[in-house]
Amino acid sequence: MHLFGLLGTLSFLAGFGIALKLAIDKYFFNIYNMTDRPLFYFGILAMIIGTQLFVAGFLGELIARTSMDKNQYQVSERI
């Protein structure tokens, strides 16, 4: 979770910052044709990759926490 969570959060925040900058350009400076700019697609890609990395780290942490008890066996008698 530490590695993938950090990378996912940073990637998502970078994509969100790009999307926020493009939205400010559109609404305050009247710059249109946003989907013609490669920065728009890079922002969306960064947000999607960030979400996937965060979820992968979260699921990995859940699996690691729940699998610790699987290797403990109760032996009724020793032969």
Secondary structure, 3 states (H helix, E strand, C coil): CHHHHHHHHHHHHHHHHHHHHHHHHHHHHCCCCHHHCHHHHHHHHHHHHHHHHHHHHHHHHHHHHHCHHHHCCCCCCCC
